[in-house]
Each structure stands twice: as structure tokens, then as C-alpha cells.
Amino acid sequence: MTSLSEMLHRVVASGLVPGAVGQVGGRDADVVVAGVTAVGGRALEGNEIFRIQSMTKAITTVAALRLVEAGRIGLDSAVDRWLPELTTRRVLTSPGADLADTVPAVRAITLRHLLTNGSGYGSIFDESPLKAAMLANGTEAGAEPLFVGADEWLGLLADLPLAFQPGQGWRYHHSFGVLGILLSRLTGLTLGDLLAEDLLGPLGMHDTGFWVPEKELARLPAAYRYTADGFVELEPAGGGFYAGTPPFDVSHGELVSTVHDYGRFLRMLADGGVVDGRRMLSEEHLHLMTTDQVPASNKTPDSFFSGFWNGTGWGYGVAVQTGSEHRGRYGWSGGLGTDFFVDPDGTTGILLTQVELDGNTMPMVGAFQELA
């Protein structure tokens, strides 16, 4: 079997990514580094702070479930108690319908809907009036960097109808931005402060947050898009949106982290929700998080990328392997070339690059997934 070191050095030598950091194995797995922080930059050392994007979802999920366990909210609580923008929702008669062709929502959006991408908000792949409206008001999936704060973003999203009745479909992305704002309003803290106090701090994840402090900017690699003509720089090393305190509340945003920090988080999950003898998540909620929670009727071909649901389900904030040789594995990727998994036997894996995932770079993630 190919080793992690061989795989990382191969993708760097091929010119697919300038550098990569990874870790695969059990509790004492080594961190492997290959390449540089930027084209023409210094060698990676393994302590770099990466933009992990959608790998944030798993962390936000655990924070939400901890609030459930504390009795602050229920999985089936209507979220419009804290998010009044989401009352009296209108729902398109079909995802491709005209924006005025709506009916009233038959139920409120709940926390469970957010965790399972079932709120009615999310990525639209087919051309439609709703997709055009999301592009026009800046709420399309993956818009980077964020251009408005959390409250304004939610207001823009609430101006649009839902693509489907809450709980009766699946669309990626937006539910977790809404979730971050929900947790902030529920606790009276920004999501960053809540995570730092209740989860990241206790786990020892001190380099994880919504921005990189000025004194640590040398640890932030450049971000790129791969093209046949070379890399297109999206953000420079030590710069970009995550460099320093953001100009507004980013409770709807995504985190930066390190292989060490995220490894601590994954080890807690792999050890059944316990770290250093302290229970961070109950077995019940860990089971719900890491098993398929999406009904077959919601796994429609237009809900995500072609073939996504073949042997794959969705729990709370993570994808779950349901029919492959890796049955029971759960994890997810980040749009800038990051990925993680946790296996039933306790093996964990983390891949950190900063090159946008697309048809060129996705095979790298596939190769990483086959290392264990």
C-alpha cells in the first residue's frame, strides 16, 4: 500500500499542489509534510494554519449538540425563536420555479433540519430563477471571501424562498451558515467566542478560529486554483481575508486550523466523544452525527454532485460511507483542498493543502482516502 509520505510527495512533484500536510493512523500517527507554503516560498514545517472551509461543519455540529445536551435547545426546536428572519417562510413549488411561484412552508425549520442540510436553503446546481437570485445578492454557495456580516447575510438569504419544504429535501452548504448564526444568538456570543470557550479551548485547539492573529501570519500558506497553465493565486501567504481580525461578525463563516488541532478534534470523535477523560459528546449524539440521517426520498439526483449518494449518506455535518469497503467511515472535505476521515477502528486521516478542489484535484482526495 502507498504510504502517506509517498502520496504527498508524488502530488507535490506532479505540480498539482505546492505543498501538503497530512496525518493517517492511530493516536500516535506521525505528521507528514511535503512541499512549500507558496510557490517559491519556504518549506512547510507541519505547524501551518490552513483554511479548512467545510471541515468547519463537523466542529459546528459538535458545538450545537453540546448545547442540546445542556438543555439549551432541542434537535426539533424551531429555530425562528432565535432567527425571526425565518418565520413565515415561502417555498417554491419546485426548485426551478419562478420566484413568485410559492406556497407557505408547512413546518418551521428546526435544528435537525440545519444539521442534515434539510432546511430548504442550499446550493442550486441547475440554472433557475433561484440560482440567479442567489448569484445576484451574493448568497451563492462558496462565495469567498465573505462580504457581509452574519446578520446581513441571513437577511439576504431570508429574502429568498426555500427550494423545498423543510425536511423534505437536501441541499448543501447554507444550512451551516444559518446554524452558526443560530448558535451565536442562542448563547449571546459570536460563534468564534462560543467555540473557543466550550469546545476548542477544552480540546487544546488553540490555533483554530475564524482568523489568524497578526503574530502568526507567517504560518498561513497561500491559496491557489490549479490550471493547466499553472497556479492562480487566490490569497497570498500570510494575507487575505483570514489575516487578522475580520471587519464584521463571521458566525456564518469558516475556520482555519492546523493538523495538530484538527487531529485533537478527530481523536475525541474516534474515542467515542471523550478526550483526556472528559466527555465532550454523548454516545447517543455521536451516533446520530455519524450515521446516515437523510431519507432515501431526499437523495434526489439534483440535490448534489452526480453519483454522490451512491454508497454515501449524510449524518450531522459529515458524510457517512454506507455501502463501500469503508462502510462506517465518516468525514468531509474543504473546498481549498482539505479532507478528513474517521474509521470505525479508530483510524483517522487529515489532508491539508490550499489548492481549490475541482476535477483536477479531487483524485488527490480519492488517493488519500485509500491510504487506510
C-alpha positions as CSV (number, residue, x, y, z in Angstrom):
1,M,0.0,0.0,0.0
2,T,1.2,3.5,-0.8
3,S,2.3,5.5,2.3
4,L,1.1,8.9,3.1
5,S,4.6,10.3,2.6
6,E,4.8,8.7,-0.9
7,M,1.4,10.1,-1.8
8,L,2.1,13.6,-0.7
9,H,5.5,13.9,-2.3
10,R,4.0,12.5,-5.5
11,V,1.2,15.1,-5.8
12,V,3.7,17.9,-5.0
13,A,6.2,16.6,-7.5
14,S,3.4,16.4,-10.1
15,G,2.8,20.1,-9.8
16,L,-0.8,19.6,-8.5
17,V,-0.2,21.4,-5.2
18,P,2.8,23.4,-4.0
19,G,2.6,21.7,-0.6
20,A,0.7,19.4,1.7
21,V,0.5,18.3,5.3
22,G,-1.1,15.1,6.4
23,Q,-1.6,12.5,9.1
24,V,-3.1,9.0,8.9
25,G,-3.2,6.4,11.6
26,G,-4.0,6.0,15.3
27,R,-3.3,8.0,18.4
28,D,0.5,8.4,17.7
29,A,0.4,8.8,14.0
30,D,3.2,10.9,12.5
31,V,2.6,14.2,10.7
32,V,3.9,14.2,7.2
33,V,4.9,17.3,5.2
34,A,5.8,17.8,1.6
35,G,6.5,20.9,-0.4
36,V,6.2,24.6,0.3
37,T,3.9,27.2,1.8
38,A,3.7,29.1,-1.5
39,V,5.1,28.9,-5.0
40,G,8.7,30.0,-4.4
41,G,8.1,30.0,-0.7
42,R,9.7,28.3,2.3
43,A,9.3,24.6,3.1
44,L,6.3,23.5,5.1
45,E,7.1,22.6,8.7
46,G,3.8,21.0,9.8
47,N,2.5,23.7,12.1
48,E,0.9,25.8,9.4
49,I,-2.5,27.2,9.8
50,F,-4.8,26.2,6.9
51,R,-8.2,27.5,5.6
52,I,-10.3,24.4,6.3
53,Q,-13.6,25.7,4.9
54,S,-16.2,23.0,5.0
55,M,-14.3,20.9,7.6
56,T,-15.8,23.6,9.9
57,K,-19.2,21.8,9.7
58,A,-18.2,19.0,11.9
59,I,-16.9,21.3,14.6
60,T,-20.0,23.5,14.5
61,T,-22.1,20.3,14.7
62,V,-20.4,19.2,17.9
63,A,-20.9,22.7,19.4
64,A,-24.6,22.5,18.5
65,L,-25.0,19.0,20.0
66,R,-23.3,20.1,23.2
67,L,-26.0,22.9,23.5
68,V,-28.7,20.2,23.1
69,E,-27.1,18.2,25.9
70,A,-27.0,21.3,28.0
71,G,-30.8,21.7,27.5
72,R,-30.4,25.0,25.7
73,I,-32.2,23.8,22.5
74,G,-33.7,20.6,21.2
75,L,-33.0,18.9,17.9
76,D,-36.6,19.5,16.8
77,S,-36.8,23.0,18.2
78,A,-38.0,25.6,15.7
79,V,-35.1,28.0,15.1
80,D,-37.2,31.0,14.3
81,R,-37.4,31.7,18.0
82,W,-33.8,33.0,17.7
83,L,-33.9,33.7,13.9
84,P,-37.1,35.7,13.4
85,E,-36.0,36.3,9.8
86,L,-37.0,32.7,9.1
87,T,-40.6,33.0,10.2
88,T,-43.5,32.7,7.6
89,R,-41.2,31.1,5.0
90,R,-42.4,30.7,1.4
91,V,-41.4,27.6,-0.6
92,L,-41.0,27.2,-4.3
93,T,-43.5,24.8,-5.9
94,S,-40.4,23.2,-7.5
95,P,-36.7,24.1,-7.2
96,G,-36.8,25.5,-10.8
97,A,-40.0,27.5,-10.4
98,D,-40.3,31.3,-10.8
99,L,-39.6,33.1,-7.5
100,A,-43.2,34.2,-7.2
101,D,-44.5,30.6,-7.6
102,T,-44.5,29.7,-4.0
103,V,-46.7,28.1,-1.2
104,P,-46.4,28.6,2.5
105,A,-44.0,26.4,4.5
106,V,-45.9,23.7,6.2
107,R,-43.5,23.5,9.1
108,A,-40.8,25.6,10.8
109,I,-37.1,25.0,10.2
110,T,-35.5,23.1,13.1
111,L,-32.1,22.5,14.4
112,R,-32.2,18.9,13.0
113,H,-33.0,20.3,9.5
114,L,-29.9,22.5,9.7
115,L,-27.6,19.7,10.8
116,T,-28.9,17.5,7.9
117,N,-28.9,20.1,5.2
118,G,-32.7,19.9,5.1
119,S,-33.7,23.5,5.8
120,G,-34.7,24.3,2.3
121,Y,-31.7,26.6,1.7
122,G,-28.6,25.4,-0.2
123,S,-26.6,25.1,-3.4
124,I,-28.6,25.1,-6.6
125,F,-26.7,23.4,-9.5
126,D,-29.3,23.7,-12.3
127,E,-29.9,27.1,-13.9
128,S,-33.0,28.5,-12.3
129,P,-34.5,31.8,-11.1
130,L,-33.5,30.9,-7.5
131,K,-29.9,30.3,-8.6
132,A,-29.8,33.6,-10.4
133,A,-31.2,35.4,-7.4
134,M,-28.6,33.9,-5.1
135,L,-25.8,35.0,-7.5
136,A,-27.3,38.4,-7.7
137,N,-27.5,39.0,-3.9
138,G,-24.2,37.3,-3.1
139,T,-25.6,34.3,-1.2
140,E,-24.5,31.7,-3.6
141,A,-22.6,28.7,-2.1
142,G,-18.9,29.2,-1.7
143,A,-18.8,32.9,-2.2
144,E,-15.3,33.8,-0.8
145,P,-14.3,35.9,0.8
146,L,-17.4,36.8,2.9
147,F,-18.5,40.3,2.0
148,V,-21.2,41.0,4.7
149,G,-21.6,40.1,8.3
150,A,-23.7,37.3,9.7
151,D,-26.9,39.3,10.3
152,E,-26.9,40.9,6.9
153,W,-26.1,37.6,5.2
154,L,-29.1,35.9,6.9
155,G,-31.3,38.8,5.9
156,L,-30.3,38.4,2.3
157,L,-30.9,34.7,2.4
158,A,-34.3,35.2,4.1
159,D,-35.3,37.5,1.2
160,L,-35.4,34.3,-1.0
161,P,-37.9,31.4,-1.0
162,L,-36.9,27.9,0.1
163,A,-36.2,25.4,-2.6
164,F,-38.2,22.7,-0.8
165,Q,-40.3,22.2,2.3
166,P,-38.1,21.9,5.4
167,G,-37.2,18.3,6.0
168,Q,-38.3,17.2,2.5
169,G,-35.2,17.7,0.5
170,W,-31.4,18.1,0.7
171,R,-29.2,20.9,-0.5
172,Y,-25.6,21.6,0.6
173,H,-23.9,24.5,2.3
174,H,-26.2,27.2,3.6
175,S,-27.8,25.4,6.5
176,F,-24.5,25.5,8.3
177,G,-24.1,29.2,7.9
178,V,-27.6,29.6,9.4
179,L,-26.5,27.1,12.1
180,G,-23.5,29.3,13.1
181,I,-25.8,32.4,13.5
182,L,-28.3,30.3,15.5
183,L,-25.7,29.2,17.9
184,S,-24.4,32.8,18.3
185,R,-27.9,34.2,19.0
186,L,-28.8,31.4,21.3
187,T,-25.8,31.9,23.5
188,G,-25.3,35.7,23.1
189,L,-21.7,35.0,21.9
190,T,-20.1,35.2,18.5
191,L,-19.6,31.7,17.1
192,G,-15.9,32.2,17.5
193,D,-16.2,33.0,21.2
194,L,-18.6,30.1,21.8
195,L,-16.3,27.6,20.1
196,A,-13.2,28.9,21.9
197,E,-14.9,28.7,25.3
198,D,-16.9,25.5,25.0
199,L,-15.0,23.3,22.5
200,L,-11.7,24.5,21.1
201,G,-10.3,25.6,24.4
202,P,-11.1,22.3,26.3
203,L,-9.7,20.3,23.3
204,G,-6.4,22.3,23.2
205,M,-7.2,23.6,19.7
206,H,-5.5,27.0,20.3
207,D,-4.6,27.7,16.6
208,T,-8.2,27.1,15.4
209,G,-10.5,30.1,14.9
210,F,-12.0,32.4,12.3
211,W,-8.9,34.4,11.7
212,V,-5.1,34.2,12.0
213,P,-3.6,36.6,14.6
214,E,-1.0,39.0,13.2
215,K,1.9,37.4,15.1
216,E,1.1,34.0,13.4
217,L,0.6,35.2,9.8
218,A,3.9,33.6,8.7
219,R,2.2,30.3,9.3
220,L,-0.7,30.9,6.8
221,P,0.1,29.4,3.4
222,A,-1.0,30.8,0.1
223,A,-4.2,29.6,-1.5
224,Y,-4.5,28.7,-5.2
225,R,-6.6,27.4,-8.1
226,Y,-4.9,24.8,-10.3
227,T,-4.9,25.4,-14.0
228,A,-3.1,23.8,-17.0
229,D,-1.1,27.0,-17.2
230,G,0.0,27.0,-13.6
231,F,-1.4,28.1,-10.3
232,V,-3.7,31.1,-10.0
233,E,-3.2,32.8,-6.6
234,L,-6.4,33.3,-4.7
235,E,-4.8,34.6,-1.5
236,P,-1.1,35.3,-0.7
237,A,0.8,33.6,2.0
238,G,0.3,35.5,5.2
239,G,-2.5,37.5,3.7
240,G,-6.1,37.5,2.5
241,F,-9.4,37.5,4.3
242,Y,-8.2,35.3,7.3
243,A,-5.2,37.5,8.0
244,G,-6.1,39.5,11.2
245,T,-9.4,40.3,12.8
246,P,-12.3,40.3,10.2
247,P,-14.3,43.5,9.7
248,F,-17.6,42.0,10.8
249,D,-19.2,39.1,12.7
250,V,-18.3,35.9,10.8
251,S,-20.5,33.5,12.7
252,H,-21.7,32.3,9.3
253,G,-18.1,31.7,8.2
254,E,-15.5,29.0,8.1
255,L,-12.4,28.3,10.3
256,V,-8.7,28.0,10.0
257,S,-6.9,25.2,11.8
258,T,-3.7,23.0,11.9
259,V,-3.1,19.3,11.6
260,H,-2.4,19.1,15.3
261,D,-5.6,20.9,16.3
262,Y,-7.9,19.1,13.9
263,G,-6.2,15.8,14.9
264,R,-7.2,16.5,18.5
265,F,-10.8,17.0,17.4
266,L,-10.8,13.8,15.4
267,R,-9.2,11.8,18.2
268,M,-12.1,13.0,20.5
269,L,-14.6,11.6,18.0
270,A,-12.7,8.4,17.4
271,D,-12.5,7.8,21.1
272,G,-16.3,8.0,21.5
273,G,-16.7,11.6,22.3
274,V,-14.1,11.6,25.1
275,V,-10.8,13.5,25.4
276,D,-8.3,13.2,28.3
277,G,-11.0,11.5,30.4
278,R,-13.5,14.3,29.8
279,R,-16.7,13.6,27.8
280,M,-17.3,16.2,25.2
281,L,-20.2,14.5,23.4
282,S,-22.6,11.7,24.4
283,E,-22.5,8.4,22.7
284,E,-26.2,8.9,21.6
285,H,-25.4,12.2,19.8
286,L,-22.1,10.9,18.4
287,H,-24.1,8.0,16.9
288,L,-26.6,10.3,15.3
289,M,-23.9,12.6,14.0
290,T,-22.0,9.7,12.3
291,T,-24.8,7.6,10.8
292,D,-27.0,8.4,7.8
293,Q,-29.9,10.7,8.7
294,V,-31.2,11.5,5.2
295,P,-34.3,9.6,4.0
296,A,-33.9,8.0,0.6
297,S,-36.7,10.2,-0.8
298,N,-34.5,13.3,-0.1
299,K,-31.5,11.9,-2.0
300,T,-32.6,13.2,-5.4
301,P,-30.2,13.4,-8.4
302,D,-30.3,17.2,-8.5
303,S,-29.5,17.6,-4.8
304,F,-25.7,17.4,-5.2
305,F,-23.0,16.2,-7.5
306,S,-23.8,13.3,-9.8
307,G,-23.3,10.0,-8.1
308,F,-22.8,11.5,-4.6
309,W,-25.4,9.3,-3.0
310,N,-24.0,6.0,-4.3
311,G,-22.8,4.4,-1.1
312,T,-22.8,7.7,0.8
313,G,-25.2,9.2,3.3
314,W,-25.2,12.3,5.5
315,G,-25.3,12.5,9.2
316,Y,-24.9,15.7,11.1
317,G,-22.1,17.8,9.5
318,V,-20.3,14.8,7.9
319,A,-20.7,12.4,5.0
320,V,-21.1,8.7,6.0
321,Q,-20.0,5.7,3.9
322,T,-22.9,3.3,3.8
323,G,-22.0,0.8,1.1
324,S,-18.3,0.7,0.3
325,E,-15.3,-1.1,1.6
326,H,-15.0,1.8,4.0
327,R,-18.5,1.3,5.4
328,G,-18.9,3.2,8.7
329,R,-16.2,5.8,7.8
330,Y,-17.3,9.4,8.2
331,G,-15.7,12.7,7.2
332,W,-15.8,15.6,4.8
333,S,-13.7,17.9,2.6
334,G,-12.9,21.6,2.5
335,G,-13.1,23.5,-0.8
336,L,-9.5,24.5,-0.7
337,G,-8.1,21.0,-0.9
338,T,-8.6,19.6,2.6
339,D,-10.1,16.4,3.8
340,F,-10.6,14.2,6.9
341,F,-12.0,10.8,7.8
342,V,-12.6,8.7,10.9
343,D,-12.9,4.9,10.7
344,P,-14.8,2.6,13.0
345,D,-11.5,1.1,14.2
346,G,-10.3,4.5,15.4
347,T,-8.0,5.3,12.4
348,T,-8.2,9.0,11.5
349,G,-6.9,10.9,8.5
350,I,-6.3,14.6,7.7
351,L,-5.1,16.1,4.5
352,L,-4.3,19.8,4.3
353,T,-3.4,21.6,1.1
354,Q,-4.5,25.1,-0.1
355,V,-5.5,24.3,-3.8
356,E,-9.1,24.6,-4.7
357,L,-10.9,21.2,-5.2
358,D,-12.1,20.6,-8.8
359,G,-11.9,17.9,-11.4
360,N,-8.1,18.2,-11.4
361,T,-7.5,17.9,-7.7
362,M,-10.3,15.6,-6.5
363,P,-8.4,12.5,-7.5
364,M,-5.8,13.6,-4.8
365,V,-8.6,13.3,-2.2
366,G,-9.6,9.9,-3.6
367,A,-6.0,8.6,-3.3
368,F,-5.8,10.0,0.3
369,Q,-9.0,8.1,1.2
370,E,-7.4,4.9,0.1
371,L,-4.4,5.1,2.4
372,A,-6.4,3.4,5.2
